[in-house]
């Protein structure tokens, strides 16, 4: 059946802790990534019944106003959820898009000066199915991230702060 989508942030936080990572103060980005990739393998319950584009992931990096323009790195899993039971007007039903994020914000050091400059970037959403397809997609993302010098520095750095959230992305 899978994990209820509303419990996904708690599950990610639990996986981080199992990897020795405090969700509110990540000290090891590589360990956080390992926890996140485990999280990506978990089946989730309550998604839209369509087959494509309902469960995806991406990595985002940049300098955002909500992070005081400090360098940040975010691991995101996005769901299209079935909230049909909460709608009064069933004829106008629209599914909702929610994201579970592990957001890590770094000190503004010269080594991280290029992270997200000139503009924020991301890997793009990947909607490969959990299992072998998703495993291949994760490896491809890892290879892309490894070629980005500022991301290599972030991966080896300790964020100043971090948090796990579940937010409506619609």
The 8 nearest C-alpha neighbors of each residue, nearest first, counted from 0:
[[1, 44, 2, 42, 43, 3, 45, 41],
 [2, 0, 43, 42, 44, 3, 41, 45],
 [1, 3, 43, 44, 4, 42, 6, 7],
 [4, 2, 44, 5, 6, 43, 45, 1],
 [3, 5, 7, 6, 43, 44, 45, 2],
 [4, 6, 3, 7, 8, 165, 2, 45],
 [7, 5, 4, 3, 9, 8, 10, 2],
 [6, 8, 10, 4, 9, 5, 11, 3],
 [9, 7, 11, 10, 165, 6, 99, 164],
 [10, 8, 12, 7, 11, 6, 13, 163],
 [9, 11, 7, 13, 8, 12, 14, 6],
 [10, 12, 14, 8, 13, 9, 38, 7],
 [13, 11, 9, 15, 10, 14, 22, 8],
 [14, 12, 10, 16, 11, 15, 9, 17],
 [15, 13, 17, 11, 16, 34, 12, 10],
 [14, 16, 20, 12, 18, 34, 13, 17],
 [15, 17, 20, 19, 13, 18, 14, 21],
 [18, 16, 14, 19, 15, 13, 20, 34],
 [19, 17, 15, 16, 20, 30, 14, 34],
 [18, 20, 16, 17, 15, 21, 30, 27],
 [21, 19, 16, 15, 18, 25, 22, 31],
 [20, 22, 24, 23, 25, 16, 15, 19],
 [23, 21, 162, 24, 12, 25, 20, 163],
 [24, 22, 162, 161, 21, 25, 160, 163],
 [25, 23, 160, 21, 161, 22, 26, 159],
 [26, 24, 21, 20, 27, 22, 161, 158],
 [25, 27, 157, 24, 158, 28, 20, 21],
 [26, 28, 30, 29, 25, 157, 31, 20],
 [27, 29, 31, 154, 30, 32, 26, 25],
 [28, 30, 32, 31, 27, 154, 33, 155],
 [31, 29, 33, 32, 27, 28, 18, 34],
 [32, 30, 28, 34, 29, 33, 15, 35],
 [31, 33, 35, 29, 30, 34, 28, 36],
 [34, 32, 30, 36, 35, 31, 29, 37],
 [33, 35, 31, 37, 15, 32, 14, 36],
 [34, 36, 38, 32, 37, 33, 31, 39],
 [35, 37, 39, 33, 38, 34, 32, 40],
 [38, 36, 34, 40, 35, 39, 33, 41],
 [37, 39, 35, 36, 40, 41, 11, 34],
 [40, 38, 36, 37, 41, 35, 129, 76],
 [39, 41, 37, 38, 129, 42, 36, 130],
 [42, 40, 38, 39, 43, 37, 1, 2],
 [41, 43, 1, 2, 40, 44, 0, 129],
 [42, 44, 2, 1, 4, 3, 41, 45],
 [45, 43, 3, 1, 2, 46, 4, 0],
 [46, 44, 81, 80, 4, 3, 47, 43],
 [45, 47, 80, 81, 79, 44, 48, 53],
 [46, 48, 81, 80, 49, 79, 53, 45],
 [47, 49, 46, 50, 81, 45, 53, 80],
 [50, 48, 47, 51, 53, 52, 46, 79],
 [49, 51, 48, 52, 53, 47, 128, 54],
 [52, 50, 53, 49, 126, 54, 127, 128],
 [51, 53, 126, 54, 55, 50, 79, 49],
 [52, 54, 79, 78, 51, 47, 55, 46],
 [55, 53, 78, 77, 126, 52, 79, 56],
 [56, 54, 126, 125, 77, 76, 124, 53],
 [55, 57, 76, 124, 125, 75, 77, 126],
 [58, 56, 124, 75, 122, 123, 74, 125],
 [57, 59, 74, 121, 122, 73, 75, 60],
 [60, 58, 121, 73, 72, 120, 57, 74],
 [61, 59, 72, 71, 120, 115, 119, 121],
 [115, 60, 62, 119, 71, 70, 114, 120],
 [63, 61, 68, 70, 69, 115, 71, 119],
 [62, 64, 68, 66, 65, 61, 67, 69],
 [63, 65, 67, 68, 66, 62, 69, 61],
 [66, 64, 63, 67, 68, 62, 69, 71],
 [65, 67, 64, 63, 68, 69, 104, 62],
 [66, 68, 64, 69, 65, 63, 62, 70],
 [69, 67, 62, 63, 64, 66, 70, 65],
 [68, 70, 62, 67, 66, 107, 71, 105],
 [71, 69, 62, 105, 61, 104, 114, 107],
 [72, 70, 104, 60, 103, 61, 105, 62],
 [71, 73, 60, 103, 59, 102, 104, 61],
 [74, 72, 102, 59, 101, 58, 103, 75],
 [73, 75, 58, 101, 100, 57, 59, 102],
 [76, 74, 100, 57, 56, 99, 58, 73],
 [75, 77, 56, 99, 98, 55, 57, 100],
 [76, 78, 98, 55, 54, 97, 56, 75],
 [79, 77, 54, 53, 97, 96, 80, 98],
 [78, 80, 96, 53, 95, 46, 47, 94],
 [81, 79, 46, 47, 95, 78, 94, 45],
 [80, 82, 47, 46, 94, 83, 45, 79],
 [83, 81, 84, 85, 80, 94, 95, 86],
 [82, 84, 85, 86, 81, 92, 89, 94],
 [83, 85, 82, 86, 81, 87, 89, 92],
 [86, 84, 83, 82, 87, 89, 81, 88],
 [87, 85, 83, 88, 84, 89, 92, 82],
 [86, 88, 89, 85, 84, 92, 83, 90],
 [89, 87, 90, 86, 91, 92, 85, 83],
 [88, 90, 92, 91, 87, 86, 83, 84],
 [91, 89, 88, 92, 87, 93, 86, 83],
 [92, 90, 89, 88, 93, 86, 87, 83],
 [91, 93, 89, 90, 86, 83, 94, 88],
 [92, 94, 91, 95, 83, 82, 81, 86],
 [95, 93, 81, 80, 82, 79, 92, 96],
 [96, 94, 80, 79, 169, 97, 93, 82],
 [95, 97, 79, 169, 168, 78, 167, 80],
 [98, 96, 167, 168, 78, 166, 77, 95],
 [99, 97, 77, 166, 165, 76, 168, 100],
 [98, 100, 165, 76, 164, 75, 8, 77],
 [101, 99, 75, 164, 163, 74, 102, 98],
 [100, 102, 163, 74, 73, 162, 103, 75],
 [101, 103, 73, 161, 162, 100, 72, 163],
 [102, 104, 161, 72, 71, 158, 160, 73],
 [105, 103, 71, 158, 160, 159, 70, 161],
 [106, 104, 158, 159, 70, 71, 107, 69],
 [105, 107, 108, 159, 69, 158, 104, 70],
 [106, 108, 69, 105, 70, 111, 109, 112],
 [107, 109, 111, 110, 106, 112, 105, 70],
 [108, 110, 112, 111, 107, 113, 106, 114],
 [111, 109, 108, 112, 152, 149, 113, 107],
 [112, 110, 108, 109, 114, 113, 149, 107],
 [111, 113, 109, 110, 114, 108, 107, 116],
 [114, 112, 116, 111, 149, 115, 110, 117],
 [115, 113, 149, 111, 116, 112, 61, 70],
 [61, 116, 114, 119, 118, 60, 62, 113],
 [117, 115, 118, 113, 114, 119, 61, 62],
 [116, 118, 115, 119, 113, 114, 61, 62],
 [119, 117, 116, 115, 120, 61, 62, 114],
 [120, 118, 61, 115, 60, 62, 116, 117],
 [119, 121, 60, 59, 115, 61, 118, 122],
 [122, 120, 59, 123, 58, 60, 57, 119],
 [121, 123, 58, 57, 124, 59, 140, 120],
 [124, 122, 121, 57, 125, 58, 56, 59],
 [123, 125, 57, 56, 55, 126, 122, 77],
 [124, 126, 55, 56, 127, 123, 57, 136],
 [125, 127, 55, 52, 54, 128, 124, 56],
 [128, 126, 133, 132, 125, 129, 55, 136],
 [127, 129, 133, 132, 130, 126, 54, 131],
 [130, 128, 133, 40, 132, 127, 131, 39],
 [129, 131, 133, 132, 134, 128, 40, 127],
 [130, 132, 134, 133, 135, 129, 128, 136],
 [133, 131, 135, 134, 130, 127, 128, 136],
 [132, 134, 136, 129, 127, 135, 130, 128],
 [135, 133, 131, 137, 136, 132, 130, 138],
 [136, 134, 138, 132, 133, 137, 131, 139],
 [135, 137, 133, 139, 134, 138, 140, 132],
 [136, 138, 140, 134, 139, 135, 133, 141],
 [137, 139, 141, 135, 136, 140, 142, 134],
 [140, 138, 136, 142, 137, 141, 135, 143],
 [141, 139, 143, 137, 142, 138, 144, 136],
 [140, 142, 138, 144, 139, 143, 145, 137],
 [143, 141, 139, 145, 140, 144, 138, 146],
 [142, 144, 140, 141, 146, 145, 139, 147],
 [143, 145, 141, 146, 147, 142, 140, 150],
 [144, 146, 142, 143, 147, 141, 151, 150],
 [147, 145, 144, 143, 148, 142, 151, 150],
 [146, 148, 150, 144, 145, 149, 151, 143],
 [149, 147, 151, 150, 146, 152, 145, 144],
 [150, 148, 152, 114, 151, 147, 111, 113],
 [151, 149, 153, 152, 147, 148, 154, 144],
 [150, 152, 154, 148, 149, 153, 145, 147],
 [151, 153, 149, 155, 150, 154, 156, 148],
 [154, 152, 150, 156, 155, 151, 149, 111],
 [153, 155, 151, 28, 152, 156, 150, 29],
 [154, 156, 152, 153, 151, 157, 28, 27],
 [157, 155, 153, 154, 152, 158, 28, 27],
 [156, 158, 26, 27, 159, 25, 155, 105],
 [159, 157, 105, 104, 160, 103, 25, 26],
 [160, 158, 105, 104, 106, 157, 161, 24],
 [161, 159, 24, 158, 104, 103, 23, 25],
 [160, 162, 103, 23, 24, 102, 25, 104],
 [163, 161, 23, 102, 22, 101, 164, 103],
 [162, 164, 101, 100, 22, 8, 102, 12],
 [165, 163, 100, 99, 8, 166, 162, 101],
 [164, 166, 99, 98, 8, 100, 97, 167],
 [167, 165, 98, 97, 168, 164, 99, 100],
 [166, 168, 97, 169, 96, 98, 165, 95],
 [167, 169, 97, 96, 166, 98, 95, 77],
 [168, 96, 167, 95, 97, 166, 94, 98]]
